[in-house]
Amino acid sequence: MKALGIDTSNYTTSAALYENGSIDMEKKLLPTAPGALGLRQSDAVFAHVRQLGDVVAALFARADSAPVEVVGVSAFPRREKGSYMPCFLVGEMAARVAAETSPHSALYRFSHQEGHLVSALYSAGKLDWLDRPFLAFHLSGGTTDALLVTPGERGSFSVRQVGGSLDLKAGQAVDRVGLMLGLTFPCGPQLSALAAEWQEPVKVRPVLKGTGCCLSGIENKCAGFLREGRPAAFIARYCLESIRAALAGMTEALLREFDPEYGKLPLLYAGGVMASTLIRERMERDYGGVFAEPQFSSDNAAGTAILAAFAAERGWTWTRL
C-alpha cells in the first residue's frame, strides 16, 4: 500500500510517502525574519501555500509510478476539543484534493502530535509499541506534554496528557535563549552545538510540581548569565541541562504513578527538542528512553503517512472531537 502524508506545522512544510515499510520524506522550513521568534499564523499559512507544491513535487519526482492508495494529514495540533491552528488548513486542503483526484484513495485526519509519536516509533524501530501502553514525551516549540498512550478501540490508540510544562514550553525556552545568544530561529541545532563546547559541570535545579514542571525560569536565569558576561557556550549548556533535569524529574514522577498499574512502561521521547544529543544521551543512559533520529524528531509528515497506511490496512478509526 502506498500512503501519502502531509503536515503543515508552524515550523515546517513536509510531505512523505510510505510503502512496503519504507519512508521517503521531503520538507522545508518556513522562512522567518532575522531575530524573529517564529511566525504569525497568517504568515505561516501564506508560506505553506507557497512551499507545499514544490515540496510534494520534489517528493514525487523520486517516487515510482504506483498510485497513492491512502492519504493522511495533520489536521489539528492535538486530538482534543478546540485544538486548532490555521496553518494545518493548508495541508488538509491539499490532502482532500489528493484523495479526491487519486482513484479510490481514502483520507484520514490525524493530530500533529499523533504524527510525531508514530514518526519517532518508526525511526526507533518500535512501531509494535502501538499494541501496548507506553509513556511518551512530546517536546517542541508549542508543546511540552507527558502522554500516556494506550491501545484503543478497533486497534487504534489513544493519547492522554498526564503531565507537562505549566508555563513556558521547552522549544520556546530553546529559541528564546538561542536568539538571546545571537542564533537564528529555529535555534535548536545551533544551541546544541554551542552547548557541546562547554565541558565543565553545570549545576541546575528543576522546578517540579507533581508530574509537571515550570520552565520559565530558564529564560530569566540565562538572561542574567548573559548580563554577567558568562560564556555563550555555558549559557547554552545551562538551558539544555535545565530542560533535561525537568524531563528527568517528570519521568521519575510518571513511572512512580503509572508503573504500579501498567507494569514497567517503556519510554518514548519525541519532538524537535529531543534532537539534542545532550538530552538524548543522558535520558537513554539513565532511563532506557527511546528516541527518534533528528530528521524524525523535528516536524515531519512521516507519522501521518504511516498512520494512514495502518488505518486503511487495519480498519483503525478515530473520533474528531
N, C-alpha and C positions, 0 to 999 in steps of 0.2 A: 504494500500500500504506500502511495506517495502522498505525503501531507505537507501542506504549506502553512507556516506560522508567520504571523505579523505582530510586531509590538512597536507602538509609538509612544514611548515614555517621555518624561520631561527632560531627558538627557540624550536619548539615542533613537534614531530611526533604524529598525532592524527587520530582517526577514530571514527565514530559514526553511530548508527542505529536509524532511526526514523520510528515509526509505531504507528498508532492509536493515534497520538498526543503526544506520549512519546518518550523521547530520552534516549539512553544508550550510554555512551561515554568512550573511553579508550585513554589515551595519556601519552607520556613520553618525558621529557625534553631532548634536545640534550646535550651530555656531553661537558663541556668546561674545559680547563686547569685552575688551580688556578691563580687568578689575571688577567685572560684574559677577554677582553671586547667583548664577542660574538665569532663568528666563521667565518672563511673564507668560501665562498660558496662551495669550493671543499670539505672541511671537513664536512660541513652540508649535502651535497649530500651523502657522504660516510656514515655518521651517520644514515641518513634516510634509506638507503639501508639495514643497519644492524638492525634497530629497527622496521621498518614498519611491517614486517611479524609477529613479536611477538605481536605487538600492535593489529593487526587485529585478530590474533589467540585468544588472551585473550578476545576480544570483542565478537567473535562468539561462544566462549565456554559458554557464558551466554545466547545466543540467542536461539529462538525456531527454528524449522526445516523449517519454511516457506522460500521460495526462495526470494532472493533480486530481486525486480522488476525494480529498477532505481538506478543509481549511480551518485553522484555529487562529483566534485573535485575542489579544489582551484588551478587553473592553472596559475594564474598570480597575481601580487600584487593588481593592480587597473584595472578597465575596461577603459583603455585609450591607445592610440597608443604608442608603445615602452615599455610598462610596462612588465618587465621580470625579473625573478630571477631563476637561475638554480635549486635551491632546490625544486621548485614546479614541476620540471620534474619527480621527483621520484614518487610523488603522482599521477601525470597524467598517467604515465606508468602503475602503479598498477590499477588505475581506468579503464583504457582501457582493461586490462586483465580481470578484474572482470566483466565488461559489456559484453565482448565477450564470456566468459565462462558461464555466468548465462543466462538461456533461456529467450529470449525476453526482456532482460534488455536494457534500454536506458541510454546513457551517456550524462551528462550536465557539461559544464565547467563554473565555476564562478570565480570571483575575491576573493582574500583573504579578501579584505575589505568588500565586499558584505556578505561574510560569517560571519564576525564579527558583522555587523549590525543586521542580522537576528538572530544570536545566542543571542544577547543582547535583542532583541524584544521578543524572545521566553521565555527567563529567566524572563523577566518583565511582561509576560502575555499581550504583546501588539502587537502580530502579525497582528492584524487588522489595525495597522498604515500603513501597506503596501498599503492600499487603499486610503491614503490621504497624503498630503505633511507634512513633518516634518523636523526639523533640527537635525543633528547628529554630534557628535564629535568622532573622532577615534584617540585615543592617545596610541601609543605603541613605541617600540624601533626604528621602521623605519618610523613611520607616526605620524604627529600631524596635522590632517586635520579637518576643519569645512566643513560640507557637507549639501547641500540641496537635500533631497530625495523626488521625486515626482512620482506618478503613470505614467507608460509608456505605450507603445503600447501593445495591446493584454494582458493587465492585469499585466504585469511585472512592474518593477520600474526602474527609472534612478537615478544616483548619480552624483551630480555636486559639485566640490570643490568650496567653496565660501570664504574660509579663512584658516588660519593655521599659523604654525610657519614659520618664514622667515629664520631661521638658524637651530639651534640645535633642535632635536626632544625631546619631553617630556621624553620618555623612555631612550634616550641617557643621558639626564641630570640625571635621577634617577640612572642609572647604573654607570655613571662616579663618581657621588658623593658617591654612595654606595661603590665602590671599593676604593675610597679615604679614606673611614672610616673603611676599612678592611672587608667589607662584601663580600659575594660570588655572582657571576653572575648566573642568573639574580637577581638583588638586590631589586626589588620592595617590596615583602612581608617583608623582613628584615628591609628595610628602613622605611616602615610604622610602624612596631612595635617599632623601635627605636624612631621615631618621636613622638609616643604616650607617651613616657616617659617625654617629655618636656611639662609642663603645663602652663608656663608663656606666655604672649602675644609675638608674633614675628611680627615685622614690615617689610613689603615688599612693593616694588614699581614696578609693572609690566611695561614692555616696550611694548606699544601697537602702532600699525600703521594701522588704519582703522579696518578691520576685521581680521588683522593678529597680530602676536606677535613675539618678539625676546626672546629666552630662553638661549642664550649662556652665558649671564652674570651670570646666576645661578651658573654655574661651577666655574667661576672666584671668585665670592663672597664666595662660600663655601671653596675654596682653601685658600682664605685669612683668613677666620674664623679659619680654621684648624691651620694655621701658628700662629695665635694669641693665640692658646690654648683653644678656645671655646669648650664646651662640645659637644660630638658627637650627643647627642640627640637634642641639639639646632640646629646643622647644618642640621640634617635630617629634622627637622621640618621646617627650613627656606627653604629648597629645595622644599618640598611638598606645603608649603604655597605659594611659588612663582609661582608654576605651577597652583595652584588653582586660584590665583589672575589673572593670564594671561587668564585662561579659563573663569573666570567670566567677564573679560573685553571684550573678543571676543563674549561671549554670548550676552551681552548687545548690542554690536555694530550690531550683526546679527539680533537681534529682532527689533532694530530700522530700519534696512534696509528692512527686508522681511515681517514683520507683516502687514504693510500697504497694501501689495499686496496679501498676502495669508490669512490674519486674524491671530489670535493668534496661532502660531505654537508650537506644542509640542516639547520637547527637549529630545534627547536620547544621552547618554554618553557611549561609547564602547571602547574596547581595554584594554590591560593589565594594563596600568597606572590607569585606572578607578576602579581597585580593591581596591585602597586606601580608607579606611573608612574615613579618614580625609577629602579628597576631596569630597567623596560621600555625607557625612552628610551635608556639607555646601552648595553644589550645589542643593541638594534636598530641603533644607530649604529655600534657597534664590530664587531659580528659578523654583522649581517644577520639576526638571530634573528626568528622569527615568534611572536607572542603572541596569546592569546585576549582578547576583551573581558572586563572584570571579571566579568560575570554568568556567563560560561562558563569563567572561571578557578577560581572558588570551587566547592565541591562542588555537583554538579547531576546531573540524570538525562538530559540531552540526549544524551550519548555512548552510553548504554545503549539509548536508543530508536533512534538511528541505526544502531548495531551490529546490533540485532535486525532492522531492515529489510534491511540489507546481507546478513546471514546468510541470511535467507529468500530474497532475490532472487538471490543469487549462489552459494548452496549452500555457504557457509563452514562449517567445523567447527573446534572447539577441543577440546583434551583437558583435563579437570579432574584435576590431579594430587592 
